[in-house]
Amino acid sequence: MYFIHFFYLSTLLFIIGVGGVIFNRTNIVVVLMSLELALLSVSLNFIIFSVCLDDLTGQIFAIFILVIAACESSIGLAIILVFFRVRGSIRLDQASLLKS
């Protein structure tokens, strides 16, 4: 029953990731990193339950989540780079200026 410690760790990482997305509204890079942390904690949770239940399905889902997280981070960083080149800053509160 040592898996419960990993489950608590995964839950704590998910709460930190969601809290970073909700409470940080100034820096877009920190929001992206918090979103990645939440995705990786969900992936860890799938792996934990896959090992506990002796089933490979959770590990396959974890690989899919990692691929989606990698694609999301590369697209997000490209958008941040273009936003920085246009506006000169990556502050999230200035993102409403993109409408004009």
C-alpha distance (Angstrom), angle and dihedral (degrees) to the residues before:
residue distance angle dihedral
M1 . . .
Y2 3.79 . .
F3 3.84 88.7 .
I4 3.79 90.4 82.7
H5 3.82 90.1 73.2
F6 3.79 90.7 56.2
F7 3.79 89.8 47.9
Y8 3.81 90.3 53.4
L9 3.80 89.7 48.5
S10 3.79 91.1 50.6
T11 3.79 91.6 48.7
L12 3.80 91.7 48.9
L13 3.81 91.8 49.9
F14 3.80 90.7 49.2
I15 3.81 91.8 50.8
I16 3.81 90.7 49.0
G17 3.82 90.8 49.3
V18 3.80 95.0 48.8
G19 3.80 90.6 43.6
G20 3.79 89.7 52.9
V21 3.80 90.9 52.8
I22 3.81 93.7 46.4
F23 3.80 101.3 40.6
N24 3.80 101.2 36.5
R25 3.77 110.2 72.3
T26 3.80 99.4 152.8
N27 3.80 109.9 63.9
I28 3.77 118.6 48.4
V29 3.82 93.8 -162.1
V30 3.81 91.5 58.9
V31 3.80 90.0 49.3
L32 3.81 89.9 51.9
M33 3.81 91.4 48.4
S34 3.81 91.2 48.8
L35 3.78 90.2 51.4
E36 3.80 89.9 51.0
L37 3.81 90.1 50.1
A38 3.79 90.7 53.1
L39 3.82 91.5 49.5
L40 3.79 92.1 48.7
S41 3.80 91.8 49.5
V42 3.80 90.0 53.0
S43 3.80 88.3 50.0
L44 3.80 90.3 50.9
N45 3.78 89.1 49.9
F46 3.82 91.0 53.7
I47 3.80 90.3 50.5
I48 3.81 92.4 49.0
F49 3.78 93.2 52.2
S50 3.80 90.8 43.1
V51 3.79 90.7 57.0
C52 3.81 92.6 43.0
L53 3.79 93.5 51.0
D54 3.83 94.5 37.6
D55 3.80 92.6 -125.9
L56 3.80 129.5 129.7
T57 3.79 95.7 -147.2
G58 3.79 93.8 87.4
Q59 3.79 91.8 51.9
I60 3.80 91.0 51.2
F61 3.81 89.9 51.3
A62 3.81 88.7 48.8
I63 3.80 90.5 55.7
F64 3.82 90.1 50.0
I65 3.80 90.5 50.2
L66 3.81 91.1 50.4
V67 3.82 91.3 51.1
I68 3.80 91.7 49.0
A69 3.82 90.9 46.8
A70 3.81 90.9 51.9
C71 3.81 91.8 50.1
E72 3.79 91.7 46.0
S73 3.78 93.2 50.4
S74 3.81 94.0 48.4
I75 3.81 92.4 49.1
G76 3.81 90.7 44.1
L77 3.79 92.7 51.4
A78 3.80 90.7 48.7
I79 3.81 90.3 52.4
I80 3.81 90.3 47.7
L81 3.81 90.5 51.1
V82 3.81 92.5 51.7
F83 3.82 90.7 45.2
F84 3.81 90.1 51.9
R85 3.80 92.1 49.2
V86 3.80 92.2 50.4
R87 3.83 100.3 40.5
G88 3.81 104.2 21.5
S89 3.80 92.4 -129.9
I90 3.80 137.4 67.6
R91 3.79 97.8 -147.8
L92 3.77 111.8 139.9
D93 3.80 94.6 -143.5
Q94 3.82 88.9 64.0
A95 3.82 92.0 57.2
S96 3.80 90.7 94.4
L97 3.79 86.9 70.9
L98 3.80 88.8 73.9
K99 3.80 89.9 76.7
S100 3.80 92.9 68.6
